[in-house]
Amino acid sequence: MEFAAEQDVRRRASDVALAWYEENRGPFRGSDPQAYRDMVVAAHVASEESRLAMHRWVDAARRASLSWAEIGSLIGTSKQAAQQRFGGAAQAVRPAGDDIIVRHGATEFNEMEMLDDEGRAGRELVDTGFFRLFLRQTDQAWEYQRVAALFPDRMRRKLEAAGWTWVSTWYPFHYFKRATGPLD
């Protein structure tokens, strides 16, 4: 990332708490001790969410085939340090019941093609995981959408109004399904 772009990201991150305050409390004037309390809490929440976002983006980068060495290089650390910091949570696997079909090897680059094939075969997506799609066989054909959105609640309401059903979120994507009719 170029220096100017990095500075822009830093400015935006530092403005999150103030933007929240001004939207909800009005202009920050610096004359009320309660305003500083609100700002400390808002900055803390933004900091925690940024930490979680970092983990989510690293997880998404791994699913997009970036190596631990590449991730370490991007954040100025070693491969081992990146893997130790970010590697633990992503490996959790959803337990599969007798009726659950698990497709392994799903990445950001191939999962929509996999979902198209599975949907035509009557397999309904029930969850997503690290390199995995969890499906169940039905007598319906299915179509799927994967959406990245800044305002997921607004996007979700819009898609649900069009007949889509939310399945899961595997950051940064939100997955939706819709039955298209009986299998042929």
Short mmCIF file of the C-alpha atoms (twelve columns), coordinates in Angstrom:
data_MODEL
# 
_entry.id   MODEL 
# 
loop_
_atom_site.group_PDB 
_atom_site.id 
_atom_site.type_symbol 
_atom_site.label_atom_id 
_atom_site.label_alt_id 
_atom_site.label_comp_id 
_atom_site.label_asym_id 
_atom_site.label_seq_id 
_atom_site.Cartn_x 
_atom_site.Cartn_y 
_atom_site.Cartn_z 
_atom_site.pdbx_PDB_model_num 
ATOM 1   C CA . MET A 1   0.000   0.000   0.000   1 
ATOM 2   C CA . GLU A 2   1.322   3.419   -0.891  1 
ATOM 3   C CA . PHE A 3   2.016   5.902   1.900   1 
ATOM 4   C CA . ALA A 4   -0.846  8.251   0.919   1 
ATOM 5   C CA . ALA A 5   -3.322  5.366   0.853   1 
ATOM 6   C CA . GLU A 6   -2.105  4.182   4.257   1 
ATOM 7   C CA . GLN A 7   -2.537  7.696   5.662   1 
ATOM 8   C CA . ASP A 8   -6.073  7.822   4.262   1 
ATOM 9   C CA . VAL A 9   -6.973  4.529   5.956   1 
ATOM 10  C CA . ARG A 10  -5.482  5.784   9.235   1 
ATOM 11  C CA . ARG A 11  -7.492  9.019   9.020   1 
ATOM 12  C CA . ARG A 12  -10.701 7.141   8.317   1 
ATOM 13  C CA . ALA A 13  -10.096 4.743   11.201  1 
ATOM 14  C CA . SER A 14  -9.419  7.613   13.594  1 
ATOM 15  C CA . ASP A 15  -12.628 9.350   12.470  1 
ATOM 16  C CA . VAL A 16  -14.950 6.401   13.204  1 
ATOM 17  C CA . ALA A 17  -15.684 7.322   16.828  1 
ATOM 18  C CA . LEU A 18  -16.147 11.007  16.046  1 
ATOM 19  C CA . ALA A 19  -18.447 10.232  13.112  1 
ATOM 20  C CA . TRP A 20  -20.558 8.008   15.381  1 
ATOM 21  C CA . TYR A 21  -20.705 10.721  18.041  1 
ATOM 22  C CA . GLU A 22  -21.770 13.424  15.602  1 
ATOM 23  C CA . GLU A 23  -24.451 11.192  14.047  1 
ATOM 24  C CA . ASN A 24  -25.916 10.289  17.433  1 
ATOM 25  C CA . ARG A 25  -25.098 13.163  19.786  1 
ATOM 26  C CA . GLY A 26  -24.496 16.156  17.535  1 
ATOM 27  C CA . PRO A 27  -21.310 18.182  17.122  1 
ATOM 28  C CA . PHE A 28  -18.466 17.321  19.504  1 
ATOM 29  C CA . ARG A 29  -17.619 20.537  21.301  1 
ATOM 30  C CA . GLY A 30  -15.176 19.248  23.909  1 
ATOM 31  C CA . SER A 31  -16.868 21.045  26.805  1 
ATOM 32  C CA . ASP A 32  -18.827 18.150  28.365  1 
ATOM 33  C CA . PRO A 33  -17.082 15.400  30.359  1 
ATOM 34  C CA . GLN A 34  -19.808 12.941  29.283  1 
ATOM 35  C CA . ALA A 35  -18.863 13.540  25.642  1 
ATOM 36  C CA . TYR A 36  -15.342 12.303  26.432  1 
ATOM 37  C CA . ARG A 37  -16.768 9.219   28.130  1 
ATOM 38  C CA . ASP A 38  -18.858 8.518   25.027  1 
ATOM 39  C CA . MET A 39  -15.837 9.021   22.780  1 
ATOM 40  C CA . VAL A 40  -13.645 6.655   24.827  1 
ATOM 41  C CA . VAL A 41  -16.320 3.951   24.652  1 
ATOM 42  C CA . ALA A 42  -16.890 4.513   20.916  1 
ATOM 43  C CA . ALA A 43  -13.129 4.407   20.211  1 
ATOM 44  C CA . HIS A 44  -12.837 1.207   22.274  1 
ATOM 45  C CA . VAL A 45  -15.662 -0.445  20.311  1 
ATOM 46  C CA . ALA A 46  -14.082 0.654   17.010  1 
ATOM 47  C CA . SER A 47  -10.714 -0.710  18.149  1 
ATOM 48  C CA . GLU A 48  -12.198 -4.090  19.088  1 
ATOM 49  C CA . GLU A 49  -14.081 -4.303  15.798  1 
ATOM 50  C CA . SER A 50  -10.897 -3.446  13.885  1 
ATOM 51  C CA . ARG A 51  -9.098  -6.273  15.673  1 
ATOM 52  C CA . LEU A 52  -11.888 -8.688  14.732  1 
ATOM 53  C CA . ALA A 53  -11.904 -7.370  11.152  1 
ATOM 54  C CA . MET A 54  -8.179  -8.081  10.892  1 
ATOM 55  C CA . HIS A 55  -8.791  -11.709 11.851  1 
ATOM 56  C CA . ARG A 56  -11.670 -11.957 9.374   1 
ATOM 57  C CA . TRP A 57  -9.622  -10.487 6.515   1 
ATOM 58  C CA . VAL A 58  -6.688  -12.801 7.226   1 
ATOM 59  C CA . ASP A 59  -9.094  -15.731 7.221   1 
ATOM 60  C CA . ALA A 60  -10.550 -14.520 3.912   1 
ATOM 61  C CA . ALA A 61  -7.025  -14.095 2.493   1 
ATOM 62  C CA . ARG A 62  -6.172  -17.670 3.470   1 
ATOM 63  C CA . ARG A 63  -9.343  -18.893 1.734   1 
ATOM 64  C CA . ALA A 64  -8.201  -16.889 -1.292  1 
ATOM 65  C CA . SER A 65  -4.951  -18.930 -1.278  1 
ATOM 66  C CA . LEU A 66  -2.556  -16.411 0.287   1 
ATOM 67  C CA . SER A 67  0.193   -18.195 2.195   1 
ATOM 68  C CA . TRP A 68  1.138   -17.507 5.790   1 
ATOM 69  C CA . ALA A 69  4.453   -16.137 4.477   1 
ATOM 70  C CA . GLU A 70  2.605   -13.637 2.247   1 
ATOM 71  C CA . ILE A 71  0.328   -12.562 5.101   1 
ATOM 72  C CA . GLY A 72  3.292   -12.202 7.440   1 
ATOM 73  C CA . SER A 73  5.096   -10.069 4.875   1 
ATOM 74  C CA . LEU A 74  2.052   -7.839  4.417   1 
ATOM 75  C CA . ILE A 75  1.800   -7.068  8.131   1 
ATOM 76  C CA . GLY A 76  5.533   -6.913  8.828   1 
ATOM 77  C CA . THR A 77  5.974   -10.162 10.693  1 
ATOM 78  C CA . SER A 78  7.185   -13.690 10.054  1 
ATOM 79  C CA . LYS A 79  5.189   -16.542 8.578   1 
ATOM 80  C CA . GLN A 80  5.221   -18.291 11.960  1 
ATOM 81  C CA . ALA A 81  4.111   -15.203 13.884  1 
ATOM 82  C CA . ALA A 82  1.221   -14.595 11.457  1 
ATOM 83  C CA . GLN A 83  0.114   -18.221 11.713  1 
ATOM 84  C CA . GLN A 84  0.300   -18.196 15.516  1 
ATOM 85  C CA . ARG A 85  -1.631  -14.919 15.735  1 
ATOM 86  C CA . PHE A 86  -4.363  -15.698 13.205  1 
ATOM 87  C CA . GLY A 87  -4.367  -19.433 12.545  1 
ATOM 88  C CA . GLY A 88  -6.295  -20.941 15.428  1 
ATOM 89  C CA . ALA A 89  -9.953  -19.985 15.028  1 
ATOM 90  C CA . ALA A 90  -10.286 -20.573 11.298  1 
ATOM 91  C CA . GLN A 91  -9.752  -24.306 11.553  1 
ATOM 92  C CA . ALA A 92  -12.984 -24.986 13.454  1 
ATOM 93  C CA . VAL A 93  -15.166 -27.458 11.594  1 
ATOM 94  C CA . ARG A 94  -18.936 -27.640 11.811  1 
ATOM 95  C CA . PRO A 95  -19.967 -31.130 12.916  1 
ATOM 96  C CA . ALA A 96  -21.727 -32.889 10.066  1 
ATOM 97  C CA . GLY A 97  -24.902 -34.840 10.777  1 
ATOM 98  C CA . ASP A 98  -26.015 -37.862 8.805   1 
ATOM 99  C CA . ASP A 99  -27.944 -35.686 6.361   1 
ATOM 100 C CA . ILE A 100 -25.177 -33.099 5.833   1 
ATOM 101 C CA . ILE A 101 -22.975 -33.242 2.748   1 
ATOM 102 C CA . VAL A 102 -19.620 -31.504 3.180   1 
ATOM 103 C CA . ARG A 103 -17.868 -30.155 0.076   1 
ATOM 104 C CA . HIS A 104 -14.203 -29.520 0.772   1 
ATOM 105 C CA . GLY A 105 -11.885 -27.206 -1.154  1 
ATOM 106 C CA . ALA A 106 -14.241 -24.224 -1.469  1 
ATOM 107 C CA . THR A 107 -12.364 -20.965 -1.985  1 
ATOM 108 C CA . GLU A 108 -13.410 -17.459 -2.958  1 
ATOM 109 C CA . PHE A 109 -12.490 -18.389 -6.521  1 
ATOM 110 C CA . ASN A 110 -14.404 -21.646 -6.973  1 
ATOM 111 C CA . GLU A 111 -17.206 -21.762 -4.430  1 
ATOM 112 C CA . MET A 112 -19.851 -20.054 -6.584  1 
ATOM 113 C CA . GLU A 113 -19.260 -22.581 -9.355  1 
ATOM 114 C CA . MET A 114 -19.475 -25.346 -6.752  1 
ATOM 115 C CA . LEU A 115 -22.712 -23.862 -5.419  1 
ATOM 116 C CA . ASP A 116 -24.202 -23.604 -8.909  1 
ATOM 117 C CA . ASP A 117 -23.482 -27.312 -9.473  1 
ATOM 118 C CA . GLU A 118 -24.818 -28.298 -6.056  1 
ATOM 119 C CA . GLY A 119 -27.953 -26.168 -6.461  1 
ATOM 120 C CA . ARG A 120 -28.811 -27.792 -9.799  1 
ATOM 121 C CA . ALA A 121 -28.406 -31.185 -8.082  1 
ATOM 122 C CA . GLY A 122 -30.923 -30.181 -5.390  1 
ATOM 123 C CA . ARG A 123 -28.429 -29.591 -2.628  1 
ATOM 124 C CA . GLU A 124 -29.394 -26.791 -0.261  1 
ATOM 125 C CA . LEU A 125 -26.641 -24.773 1.400   1 
ATOM 126 C CA . VAL A 126 -27.078 -24.813 5.187   1 
ATOM 127 C CA . ASP A 127 -23.753 -23.358 6.348   1 
ATOM 128 C CA . THR A 128 -20.287 -22.262 5.234   1 
ATOM 129 C CA . GLY A 129 -16.912 -22.870 6.831   1 
ATOM 130 C CA . PHE A 130 -13.186 -22.748 6.258   1 
ATOM 131 C CA . PHE A 131 -12.725 -24.271 2.769   1 
ATOM 132 C CA . ARG A 132 -16.081 -26.060 3.233   1 
ATOM 133 C CA . LEU A 133 -19.701 -25.865 2.129   1 
ATOM 134 C CA . PHE A 134 -22.332 -27.689 4.181   1 
ATOM 135 C CA . LEU A 135 -25.331 -28.863 2.170   1 
ATOM 136 C CA . ARG A 136 -28.293 -31.194 2.415   1 
ATOM 137 C CA . GLN A 137 -30.091 -33.034 -0.353  1 
ATOM 138 C CA . THR A 138 -33.608 -31.784 -1.158  1 
ATOM 139 C CA . ASP A 139 -36.182 -32.264 -3.906  1 
ATOM 140 C CA . GLN A 140 -35.752 -28.599 -4.974  1 
ATOM 141 C CA . ALA A 141 -33.219 -26.907 -7.219  1 
ATOM 142 C CA . TRP A 142 -31.436 -23.948 -5.618  1 
ATOM 143 C CA . GLU A 143 -29.679 -20.778 -6.644  1 
ATOM 144 C CA . TYR A 144 -27.155 -18.923 -4.544  1 
ATOM 145 C CA . GLN A 145 -25.746 -15.444 -4.104  1 
ATOM 146 C CA . ARG A 146 -22.574 -14.357 -2.370  1 
ATOM 147 C CA . VAL A 147 -22.510 -10.668 -1.464  1 
ATOM 148 C CA . ALA A 148 -19.967 -8.425  0.219   1 
ATOM 149 C CA . ALA A 149 -21.689 -5.374  1.684   1 
ATOM 150 C CA . LEU A 150 -20.784 -2.358  3.776   1 
ATOM 151 C CA . PHE A 151 -24.296 -2.283  5.227   1 
ATOM 152 C CA . PRO A 152 -25.241 -5.968  5.550   1 
ATOM 153 C CA . ASP A 153 -28.580 -5.354  7.298   1 
ATOM 154 C CA . ARG A 154 -29.803 -3.081  4.496   1 
ATOM 155 C CA . MET A 155 -28.573 -5.525  1.833   1 
ATOM 156 C CA . ARG A 156 -30.141 -8.467  3.685   1 
ATOM 157 C CA . ARG A 157 -33.556 -6.771  3.871   1 
ATOM 158 C CA . LYS A 158 -33.405 -5.996  0.147   1 
ATOM 159 C CA . LEU A 159 -32.512 -9.581  -0.808  1 
ATOM 160 C CA . GLU A 160 -35.067 -11.107 1.563   1 
ATOM 161 C CA . ALA A 161 -37.747 -8.882  0.003   1 
ATOM 162 C CA . ALA A 162 -36.768 -10.461 -3.345  1 
ATOM 163 C CA . GLY A 163 -37.262 -13.994 -1.976  1 
ATOM 164 C CA . TRP A 164 -33.697 -14.798 -0.915  1 
ATOM 165 C CA . THR A 165 -32.942 -16.436 2.444   1 
ATOM 166 C CA . TRP A 166 -29.768 -15.667 4.372   1 
ATOM 167 C CA . VAL A 167 -27.660 -18.777 5.029   1 
ATOM 168 C CA . SER A 168 -24.495 -17.597 6.752   1 
ATOM 169 C CA . THR A 169 -21.734 -15.056 6.856   1 
ATOM 170 C CA . TRP A 170 -18.134 -16.093 6.288   1 
ATOM 171 C CA . TYR A 171 -16.385 -12.753 6.273   1 
ATOM 172 C CA . PRO A 172 -16.351 -10.773 4.073   1 
ATOM 173 C CA . PHE A 173 -19.192 -12.552 2.282   1 
ATOM 174 C CA . HIS A 174 -22.853 -13.103 3.092   1 
ATOM 175 C CA . TYR A 175 -24.463 -16.164 1.502   1 
ATOM 176 C CA . PHE A 176 -28.076 -16.363 0.360   1 
ATOM 177 C CA . LYS A 177 -30.189 -19.120 -1.188  1 
ATOM 178 C CA . ARG A 178 -33.473 -19.337 -3.050  1 
ATOM 179 C CA . ALA A 179 -35.378 -22.413 -4.230  1 
ATOM 180 C CA . THR A 180 -36.003 -22.319 -7.980  1 
ATOM 181 C CA . GLY A 181 -38.466 -25.191 -8.281  1 
ATOM 182 C CA . PRO A 182 -38.681 -28.968 -8.162  1 
ATOM 183 C CA . LEU A 183 -35.827 -31.055 -9.523  1 
ATOM 184 C CA . ASP A 184 -36.343 -32.343 -13.032 1 
# 
